[in-house]
Amino acid sequence: MNDRQPTISRLVWESRYRAEGENDLDATRQRVARALASAEPVDREIWAARYLDLLTGFRFLPGGRILAGAGVDRDLTLFNCFVMGPIPDDLAGIFDALRDAALTMQQGGGVGCDFSTLRPAGLRAERVGGTASGPVSFMGLWDSMCATLLSTGVRRGAMMGTLRCDHPDIEVFIDVKRDADALRNFNLSVLVTDDLMQALAADAPWELVFPVEKMAQRDRARFPGRLMRVWPGCDAPVACAVLRILPARALWARLMRANYDAAEPGVLFIDRINAENNLAYRERICATNPCGEIPLPSWGACDLGALNMTAFVREPFDENASLDLDALADAAGVATRMLDAVIDLSRFPLPEQAEQARGSRRIGLGITGLADALVMLGLRYDSPAGRDRAAAAMRTVCHAAYRTSVALALEKGPFPYLVRDAYLASPFVRRLPEDIRAGIASIGIRNSHLTAIAPTGTISLLANDLSSGIEPVFARVQHRRVRTGDGTSERHRVEDHAVQLWRERFGRRPGPPAFVAAREVAPEEHLAMQAAVQHYVDNAISKTINVPTQIPFASFERLYRRAYDLGLKGCTTFRPNPVTGEILSDDLEARTPEASGPCCPSERDGD
């Protein structure tokens, strides 16, 4: 694996991950390896050497907070992102929740917040005699906090805001980002339930509701209709008043049209997320981290890292090219141990976050550079063979991680929240190989969740412009804007990693033959790749379905129904338009053999 460091890689290292006194990237790797090995009770030097070996050559890319903070004597968390606790439906509670989010972001963690607990606009605030302004209005406080707190920092603020599809303010939430200046520090997602999808299929009415117990007495009398619903912040299903009824197809069309026009909100199939949760026996999820790859309970945290698929390609661009799955499995085992150590080493902004992280010991080990690896293997990203190879890679990572976690349970103890019979009954664990299930039954397991596929935009730039996560290659050549240490940004021309390697070997010879850019991949093929890999991911996948500007609305809407039918946990699309802007350019520079896009939009990853 090429370990050179071009200009943009060095800039990313200097501005994001370099600690005081470090002269090169090797010094950063040594710091991280030593810090993580310090969590080992014995053989620390041996583990430090193994960790350093995995970090060298960009074979394993820990999350950005780990690279920046491990072994550094600063008050920083090593976790990329958190989901905050339920937001109380009163002014004092709202500002307490805002404070918690600010403290979390101050230490470098992005946040996810569910606003479904806040009463809809127009209901009475009984104690003060006023009228509620609704959750979207209060989201503006979070947005301003994020902009203020991180306006001069290197790392951009990152937040996810969610709202249930049956909340009475859902239409306002759906439309808010049609205003190009609204909630710019948020990614937004609607929590879509199975009930809504069934109502949509049946062309049935859809009730917008809110818990009766949270309403003023006068409002309870105004809205006498009652339904039982599972609601965020409530331990069991509660009686909800029906505030309004509309056709399910009308709400769905509004959501789809907002996506078509403004690329947000995304969709989280929340019932599927909860049904597939390994810890469904003790927690209910209603939000994710900012990019959606880790659905988390209240106070949950994501501990991320990605194995670089290109580092495991043997004889690239040759007819005998292959993916070394044995080496990948070995690397996944070591990476699992490294991410488990992060939980013991990290500081936490709030005690509730420490308790949740140490109780579940969730980690999110994934892959990156997949598209480049497929190019090097001679497989198109949008081919069945490409999807099969991607699934095989993720299966290898998943099963190696689970086997390592069982072994760690024997060595260090299982995660405290483990209830073995309930855990073994969860759908994902039931699908694991029998030897893993037998190990869990007899020994336990160290980590409740082990796999996730995150966007890796910044750490992939560090690793010589790898393709990010499981996304297709953006373009052969693009321009990236990178934030510097003083809060400004610089624009750099960067060449895709696989294209670099091809050019170094073959000069100007046309190719690589299997190269396909993101805009050349049909939307249905994006979904097919996500579905192929999802089977081996116990958390979730951050994936953007790129669609052309000219796609008919009916075809666009069908993508989301197809995502649900494929069993995905969520769906995010991007269609260039006047609100979101263009990602891919057709200017003169883009029409040259080395095609180039303009500067990428805001970074979506949390590194």
Stockholm file with secondary structure:
# STOCKHOLM 1.0

chainA/1-607         MNDRQPTISRLVWESRYRAEGENDLDATRQRVARALASAEPVDREIWAARYLDLLTGFRFLPGGRILAGAGVDRDLTLFNCFVMGPIPDDLAGIFDALRDAALTMQQGGGVGCDFSTLRPAGLRAERVGGTASGPVSFMGLWDSMCATLLSTGVRRGAMMGTLRCDHPDIEVFIDVKRDADALRNFNLSVLVTDDLMQALAADAPWELVFPVEKMAQRDRARFPGRLMRVWPGCDAPVACAVLRILPARALWARLMRANYDAAEPGVLFIDRINAENNLAYRERICATNPCGEIPLPSWGACDLGALNMTAFVREPFDENASLDLDALADAAGVATRMLDAVIDLSRFPLPEQAEQARGSRRIGLGITGLADALVMLGLRYDSPAGRDRAAAAMRTVCHAAYRTSVALALEKGPFPYLVRDAYLASPFVRRLPEDIRAGIASIGIRNSHLTAIAPTGTISLLANDLSSGIEPVFARVQHRRVRTGDGTSERHRVEDHAVQLWRERFGRRPGPPAFVAAREVAPEEHLAMQAAVQHYVDNAISKTINVPTQIPFASFERLYRRAYDLGLKGCTTFRPNPVTGEILSDDLEARTPEASGPCCPSERDGD
#=GR chainA/1-607 SS CCCCCCHHHHHHIIIIICCTTCCSHHHHHHHHHHHHHTTCSSCHHHHHHHHHHHHGGGSEEECHHHHHHTTCCSSCBSCSEEECCCCCSSHHHHHHHHHHHHHHHHTTCEEEEECTTSCCTTSEETTTTEECCCHHHHHHHHHHHHHHHTTTSSSCCCEEEEEETTSTTHHHHHHGGGSTTSSTTEEEEEEECHHHHHHHHHTCEEEEEEEGGGSCHHHHHHCCCEEEECCTTCSSCEEEEEEEEEEHHHHHHHHHHHHHHHCCCEEEEHHHHHHTCTTTTTCCCCEECTTSSCEECTTCEECEEEEEGGGGEESTTSTTCEECHHHHHHHHHHHHHHHHHHHHHCBCSSHHHHHHHHHHCCCEEEEECHHHHHHHHTCCTTSHHHHHHHHHHHHHHHHHHHHHHHHHHHHHCCCTTCCHHHHHTSHHHHTSCHHHHHHHHHTCCSCSCCBCBCCCHHHHHHTTSCCCTTCCBCCSEEEEEEECTTSCEEEEEEECHHHHHHHHHHTTCSCCTTCCBGGGSCHHHHHHHHHHHHTTCSSCBCCEEECCTTCCHHHHHHHHHHHHHTTCSEEEEECCBTTTBCSSCCSTGGGSSSCEEEECCSCCSCC
#=GC SS_cons         CCCCCCHHHHHHIIIIICCTTCCSHHHHHHHHHHHHHTTCSSCHHHHHHHHHHHHGGGSEEECHHHHHHTTCCSSCBSCSEEECCCCCSSHHHHHHHHHHHHHHHHTTCEEEEECTTSCCTTSEETTTTEECCCHHHHHHHHHHHHHHHTTTSSSCCCEEEEEETTSTTHHHHHHGGGSTTSSTTEEEEEEECHHHHHHHHHTCEEEEEEEGGGSCHHHHHHCCCEEEECCTTCSSCEEEEEEEEEEHHHHHHHHHHHHHHHCCCEEEEHHHHHHTCTTTTTCCCCEECTTSSCEECTTCEECEEEEEGGGGEESTTSTTCEECHHHHHHHHHHHHHHHHHHHHHCBCSSHHHHHHHHHHCCCEEEEECHHHHHHHHTCCTTSHHHHHHHHHHHHHHHHHHHHHHHHHHHHHCCCTTCCHHHHHTSHHHHTSCHHHHHHHHHTCCSCSCCBCBCCCHHHHHHTTSCCCTTCCBCCSEEEEEEECTTSCEEEEEEECHHHHHHHHHHTTCSCCTTCCBGGGSCHHHHHHHHHHHHTTCSSCBCCEEECCTTCCHHHHHHHHHHHHHTTCSEEEEECCBTTTBCSSCCSTGGGSSSCEEEECCSCCSCC
//
